[in-house]
Amino acid sequence: MLTMSGDLLTDLSSAEVADLADRFGTPFYLYDADVLSRRIARVRAAFHGLANVYFAVKANPNLELLRAIRDVADGLDISSAGELEQACLAGYDTDAISFAGPAKTSEELRAAVEKRVGAISVESIRELHQIVGHARTLGVKAGITVRVNPNQGVKAFGMKMGGRPIQFGVDEGEIGEIMGLVGENSDTLDFRGIHVYAGSQCFDFTGMADCVNDTLRIALEVEASTGHPCRFINLGGGFGISHGDPEKELDVEALGTALDPVLRRVTDGGRRQVACELGRYLAADAGVYVTRVISEKTSHGKSFFMVDGGLNHHLMAAGTFGTGLRTNYVLRNLTRPDAPSIKCNIAGPSCNLTDLMGVNVDVSAPELGDLIGFGKSGSYGFTASPFLFLGHPTPAELIRRNGKVTLARAPRSITDFN
Ligand SMILES: Cc1ncc(COP(=O)(O)O)c(C=O)c1O
């Protein structure tokens, strides 16, 4: 059961985790849907109800998890026809879906038009023509936003995805041209507004507020210069969390307070809808990855403990997915949390130098068979990992709702993919 700290990793008792390992085997992911729901509610409250909160499916597309938050999330951000199918299976209203990505195929655009995705985020003039073609063929109006690559980059983003030459969105200088085409095809296009996703891992709420203000400026300028109302402004995401430091994250309450006056003015009593689309800020805390110590050795005086899952299931914890500097994830010996701490290395099963889940890390001295948990693993975990590499089974994915744990996705063998 969850105790008072509210942190999934800290609150997992030795008895509970041993029971889960007995029932479902190791390694496994455990997602807590209630933790994810609470994060969504927290962000909504921080924005005083002035911004809708969309969940970025790419962060964790587990079907049961998507189903579990359906009544709490205002919508979804998707990045492929596969994620669209997953969203439909989970029962989402496609009108509350934003579809972004620099390389959407014509088939994917057709599926999005056909399934009436509310905001297909147009990232190039070519895409716009393809959407118009599909909408005409299908005899429907396609809901679109224009994704803009703003002139202004935001220094505060750890990963900058705007304000420079980049494959995402339409350059701010090209908005006039694309909006001209939107106007010419308004019989087949339902222009909803503007989308900016300028980066990820922003820890500084003032930097994030600058980015939001810039997005709102662009939307209002488009509206004023073209006469097309921006009824939907997608502010993107990228609210930062640290995988290594449980305390370090963007101050969402300070951000909401700083933005309150401008959001009140722009939303204008519901005339315009504003949304953010968040992945890691919502889901990271809602997941742990649990492995078992299966071997140990000393090499050149350094202590190594080998566990039964590594970068094949959790590439980001090994530091090689979208991270510049490698940092250890918060990890814990869940079997004997009170044992004296030692410095050691935790290695995964791959024949790859980088398969280290902990480097020179402090952990309660492990023994063979102990369960080691990695916190903040609810986002970009299994979904962002090369799970066929070396042919180990995939991890079980478990979901906890109201304290009860069930199997959300069973392990698969390499031969299931033949
Ligand atoms: C368009 C878009 N929206 C949302 C996200 C989610 O970002 P984050 O998990 O940093 O909040 C991403 C991540 O790459 C993205 O590309």
The ligand as an SDF file (V2000), in Angstrom:
LIG
                    3D

 16 16  0  0  0  0  0  0  0  0999 V2000
    4.9190   17.4370  -30.0930 C   0  0  0  0  0  0  0  0  0  0  0  0
    5.2670   16.9420  -28.7310 C   0  0  0  0  0  0  0  0  0  0  0  0
    4.3860   17.0940  -27.7350 N   0  0  0  0  0  0  0  0  0  0  0  0
    4.6340   16.6570  -26.4710 C   0  0  0  0  0  0  0  0  0  0  0  0
    5.8260   16.0270  -26.1690 C   0  0  0  0  0  0  0  0  0  0  0  0
    6.0730   15.5730  -24.7640 C   0  0  0  0  0  0  0  0  0  0  0  0
    7.1840   16.2060  -24.2100 O   0  0  0  0  0  0  0  0  0  0  0  0
    7.5390   16.0570  -22.6740 P   0  0  0  0  0  0  0  0  0  0  0  0
    7.5050   14.6130  -22.3360 O   0  0  0  0  0  0  0  0  0  0  0  0
    8.8970   16.6320  -22.5330 O   0  0  0  0  0  0  0  0  0  0  0  0
    6.4960   16.8200  -21.8980 O   0  0  0  0  0  0  0  0  0  0  0  0
    6.7920   15.8480  -27.1790 C   0  0  0  0  0  0  0  0  0  0  0  0
    8.0740   15.1860  -26.8860 C   0  0  0  0  0  0  0  0  0  0  0  0
    8.9440   15.0230  -27.6900 O   0  0  0  0  0  0  0  0  0  0  0  0
    6.5060   16.3280  -28.4970 C   0  0  0  0  0  0  0  0  0  0  0  0
    7.3790   16.1730  -29.4990 O   0  0  0  0  0  0  0  0  0  0  0  0
  1  2  1  0
  2  3  1  0
  2 15  2  0
  3  4  2  0
  4  5  1  0
  5  6  1  0
  5 12  2  0
  6  7  1  0
  7  8  1  0
  8  9  2  0
  8 10  1  0
  8 11  1  0
 12 13  1  0
 12 15  1  0
 13 14  2  0
 15 16  1  0
M  END
$$$$
